[in-house]
Amino acid sequence: MKKVLITAYAVNPYKGSEDGMGWNFILQAARTHRVIAVTRENNQPPIDKYLAEHPELATVAANITFRYFDLPAWMRWWKKGPLLSVLYFYMWQLGLGLQLWRCRPAIDLVHNLNFHNDWTPSFLWLLRRPLVWGPIGHHPPIPASHLRQYGTAAYCKDRLLGLMKHSFWLFDPFLRVTRRSADRVLCMNSTVAPRLRLSAKSFEIVPSVAVDLPAEAPRSTAGPFTVMIAARMVPLKGFDMVVQAFARFLYRLPPSQQVNTRLLLIGSGPEQERLQQLVDWHGLALYTEHRPWLDRTELLQLYREASVFFFPSHEGAGMVVAEAMSYGVPVLCYQNEGPGELVPPTSSLKVPYASFEQNINDFAVQLQRLYTDPRLLATESVLSRQHVATHHTWTRRGQQLELIYQHVLLQ
């Protein structure tokens, strides 16, 4: 077995999103290689606890050596909010790279795994070993007419973050070094390679999201038509579109059918109060159930209650997309490079970007199609589960990772 050093800022087996991705990628790498996994110190308790609770992972875990690194405490107190967290991550990468350069571990390959962004560099090239970078990507800009729904402050904050990304892409010399040094770049979606100007032979599309396919169970058709979204309540996720499109769909139904519909909002965040006001303003209180962010096990069970997962997110990926599809829940989303590239290419539920008002109507029409045509809903359900089984399981990611490592090591 070859020895691989993986650096992952976020690793937590009890969480989804970035933390869960880090954990599962490390496990997959350890099925075929010896792995030294370096992450932050605060990730050690959940990792130790999870391994103690899951003895069935003993064989794979024997191939993993976890090491923990953090910057000094006096450099951590200001790690607050998205901007300062990114700057801390940058310094963490630099500090870790320098420490590893001093230690010179005996390894065959290095892999900078996460955070999954393509606008801050890795410093693993200091080790002068074959380098795999990613999956990496970025959130594309939220269309102006959509973002303005959240007010001037949210608009300026998003555009300021976009300006910071462009500054890194254009001016950061270490990012250029990382790009040139990487033997293989794993791109989350189709926008990454053009942005970084990668040659065709240097990158591969490898989405950062994947799932363990749950056992298939017959979906109940007896309950209400349930429209579900699960995410943080921030402008990026599009909760306001969900509420308003659901309202337009609902009030196009006769009153006798309205009682057979349900809107399930899962999550919390800075926009929670405003979204609750939106629910009340549209008179949706009787049809809406809001639950704060749940334990992961509870969330997975709720997918079984959903008729459609409505996710008009502007992000570059979306773990919940793969999770919903794995339970046979069709995903209604934008035709974009994030969720739009994770759902089946032949799905008829993707909506092109237009004005905010036009998209409200477009999504409402899609909800009506699914509500009135059980055959369409069943077809999209089967298509979603088959797509995940073929393209978005952790077993599939492990196979991709093994081939990538073999290719890089043979160069």
N, C-alpha and C positions, 0 to 999 in steps of 0.2 A: 504493500500500500504506500502511495505517496503521501507526504505530509503537507497539509494546506493550512495556512494562517488566514482566518476570517475575522475581520473587524466589523462589529455591528453595534452601533450606538444604542439601538433599542432592541431589547430581547426580553420577552415575558410570555411564558407559555399559557398564562391565564387570561391574556388579552388578545384582542383581534388587531386589525389594522397593522401599523408598522411593527409593533412589538411581536405580534403573532407571526408576521412574515419573517422577522429575524430568527425567531425560534425554529420555525419549520424549515427554512433554508439550511440552517446549521444541521438539523437532524438529517435532512436529505443528503447533504455533503458527507456526513459521517457514515452513511451506509456503504460507501465505496472508498473512503479515504480516512486517514487519521487527521483529526482537525484540532487545531489550537484556536479557540474562539475567544476573542477579546471584546469585552463590553464594559458598560459603566458599573461602578460598584453597587449602586442601588438595585441592580438587577440580580444580584447574587441570592438574596433570600427567596424570591419566587422560583428561581431556577433550582436551588437546593430542595425546596419543598416539593416541587413538582416531580423531580426525579425520585424522591423518597416515596411519593404516593403512586408512582407508576413503575413498579419493578419490571414490567414487560419491556421497558426501554433499556434494560441493563446492557444488552448486547451492543446496541447502537451507542449508548452513553459511554461504554468502555473505549470507544474511539475518539471521544471528545475530552479535551483538557480545557476547562474554562479558566480564563484569567481576567482580572478586573483592573480597570484603570480609570482614574478621574483626575481632573486638575485640582490644585490645592483648594481648600475650603474658601479661602478669601477670594477666589476667582469664580465661585459658584453663586454667591448671594444675588447677583444681578441677573441671573438666568430667568427672566420673566417675559412673557409675551412672545409672539412669533419672531419679531426682529432680533431681540437679544438672545433668544434661544438659538437662532441660526448662527449668530456670532460666537456663542459658546461652543456650538457644534464644530465650527471652523477651528477654534482654538483647541478643542479636544482632539480633532484629527491631527493637528500639527504637533501637539504635545505627545500623542501616542506614536506618531511616526518617528519623532526624535528619540523617544525611549526605545522603541524597537530597533532603531538604527544603532543605538549604543549596545543593546543586548545581542544583536545578530543571531536570532534563533535559527536553528537548523531546520529549514523548510524548503519545499520544492516549488510552491506557488503561493501567491498572496491574493486575497479577494476582499476588496472593500465593498461590503454588502449594503449597509444603510447608515444614515437616513437616505431615502431614495430620491435625492435631488441631483440634477445635472448642472447646477450652477455654483456648487462649492467643491473644491478639489479634494482628492485623496493625497496623502503623503507616503503611501506604501511604496512608491517608486524608489524611495530612499534605500530599500532593501535589495534592490537590483535582482529581483526574481520575476518570473512571469506574472503579469498582473491582470486580474479580471476585475472589472469595475461595474457594479450595478446589481440588480436593475436600478436604473436611474431615470428620472423624468422631471416634469414640471407641470404645474397647473397653468393652462392657457388663460389669457385674460377673460374675465367675465364680460359679456357684451354690455355696452354702456346702458342701454335701455333697461336691462335686467338689474344691473348693479345700482342704478339710481333709485330703485324702489326702497333701498335701505338708507338713503340720506347722504348728505354731502360728506360726513365724516367717514362712512364706510367706503364711499367712492374714492376719496383721497387716500385712505389707508391702503386699499387694494392697488391703486395705481402707483403709489410710492413703493410698495413691495415689488411690483413689476419693474419699476425703474432700477431698484437694487439688483434684481436678477440680471437685467441687461448690463449693468455695470460690471458684474462678475464675468458674464460671458465675453464682454468686450475687452476688459482691462486686467483681469486677474492673471498674472504670469504663471502661477502655480496650477491654475485650471488648464492652461495650455500645455504645461508639462504633463499633467495627468492624462490629458487626451492623447498626447503623442506616445506616452509610456505604456498605456493600456494595450495589452495584446488582444483583449476582447472586451467590448463594451456591451452590456446587456441593457437594451432600451425597453422601457415600459410600454411605449406606444410609438406610432409612426412619426411623431413630431420631433423626437430626440435627435436622430441622426442628422436631419437637415439643420437643426439649431446648432449642433456642435461640429457640423461639416465633417462628418465621419465618412470614410471610404467604405464601399460596399463590403469589402472583405474584413473590416475591423469590428463590425457590430452584428448583433442578432436581436430580434424582437423576443423578449422574455417578460411577459407581464409579471408584476410583483405579487399579484393576488393569486390565490389558489385555495382549495378546500380539501378536506377529507370527505369523500362522497358519502352522505348518510344513506341508511337503508331505505329503499323505496317503499313508500306506504301509499295506499289509495287515498286520493284527496277527496275530502267531503264536499259535496255540492249542496248540502242542506242548509248551511249557515248563510249569513248575509254576504253580499258582495263586498269584500274587505279590501280597501286600498291602503297600503302600508308604506311607510318610509321610516328608516332608522339611520340616524346620523347626528352629528353635532349641529345645533341650531345656529349656524353662521351663514352669511350671504353665499358662500361658495356652494352650499348644498341645495339651495333652491326650495326650501320649505314654503316660502310665500307662493311660489308657482303651484305647489301641491295643493295648498288650501284653496286658492282661487280657481284653479281648474276643476277641483272636486266640486266646489260650489256651483260652478256653471253646469257641470254634468248633472249634479243632483237636481237642480231646479228645472232642468229640461225633462225630467221624469214626472209622470203623474204622481200625485200624493200617495196613491196606493202602493207604488213601487219604491218611493223614497225611503220607506221604513225598512226596506231590504238592503240598505247600503250602510257602510261604516267606514270611517276614516280613522286609521290607527297611526298616531304620531309617536315615534319612539325617539327620545333624546332630550337633551337640555343644552343650554348655552346662552351666550349673550343676547341672542335675538328671541329668547323664549317669551318674554313679556309682550313684545310687539306681535309675535305670531298668535299668541292667545287673544290679543285684541282683534286680530284679523279674523280668527275663528268666530268670535262673538259678533263682529260687525256683519259677517255674512250669515249669521243665524245658524251656525253649524254645531252648536253645543250639544244638541240631542243626538247628533250623528257622529260625534268625534270622541275618541278616547285618546288621552295623552298620558304616556308613561315616561318618567325620567329614564335616563340611561340604565339599562338592566345588567345583571350578571349575564355573562356570555351564554351560559346554558339556558337561561330563560329566554334570551333573544332568539336562539336557534329554534326553540320550541314554537315561538310566535310565527315563524315563517310558515308553519303548517296551517295557520289560520288565515293566511293572506290569499286573496284571489289574484292580485297584481302588486308588484313592488314598483312604486312610482318614485323614480330617482332622477329628477331633472338637475343633476349636479354638473358643475362646470369643471370638476377636478380632472386630473390626468389618469386616474385609476378608479378604485372603489372596491374594497374587500366585500362589502355587503352585496354587491352585484353578483359575484360568484356564489356567495352564501345563499342568496335567494334562489338563484337558478338551480342550485344543487337540490333544493327541495321541490323543484318543478314549478316555481313561481315565476311567471314571465315578468320581464323588466321593461317598464316604460321609461324611456330616457331620450335625451337629445342625440342627434346624429353627430357626435363629436369624437374627439380622439381619446376620451377617457372611457366612461361607461359605454359609449357607442361602439367602441372597438372590442369590448369584452363580451357583449351579447352576440348571439348568432348573426352572421352576416345576412342571412335570409329572413331575419325577423322583420315583421311589418310594423313594429311598434316604435321605431325610432323617428323622432320629429326633427326636421331641420331647423336651425336657428332662424328666427325672424324677430319682429318687434315683440316686446313683452306681451302686449295685448293680443297679438296674433297667436303667440304660442300658448296663451291661456286657452284660446278657442281650439287650437290644434290638439292639445292634450285632452281637453274635454271630449272632443270627438273620438279620440282613441279609447277613452274610458267607456264611452257609450257603445263603441264597437264591441269591446270585450264583454260588456254587461248584456248586450242583446244577442250575442252570437256565442253560445256555449261551445260550438265546434271550433271556432277561432281560439277561444281561451284554452281549450284542451290541446289543440295543435301547438300553440305557442308554449304551453307547459311542457309537453314532450320534447319539443325542440330545445328548450332551455336546458333541461336535464341532460339530454344527449350531448349538447355542446360542452357543458361542464365536464362530463365524464371523459370526453375526448381531449379537451384542451386545458382545463383549469383544475386539475387535481394535483395534490402534492407529489404523488407518484410520478406524474408527468413532468413536474418541475425537477424532480430528482433525476429523471432520465435526461432532460435537457442539460442539467448541470454537469452530469457525468461526461456527456459528449463534449461539452465546452472545455472542461478541464483536460480531457484527453487531447483535444485538438491543440490547446495552448501548450501543454507539456511536450508535444511532439514537434513544435516549431523550432 
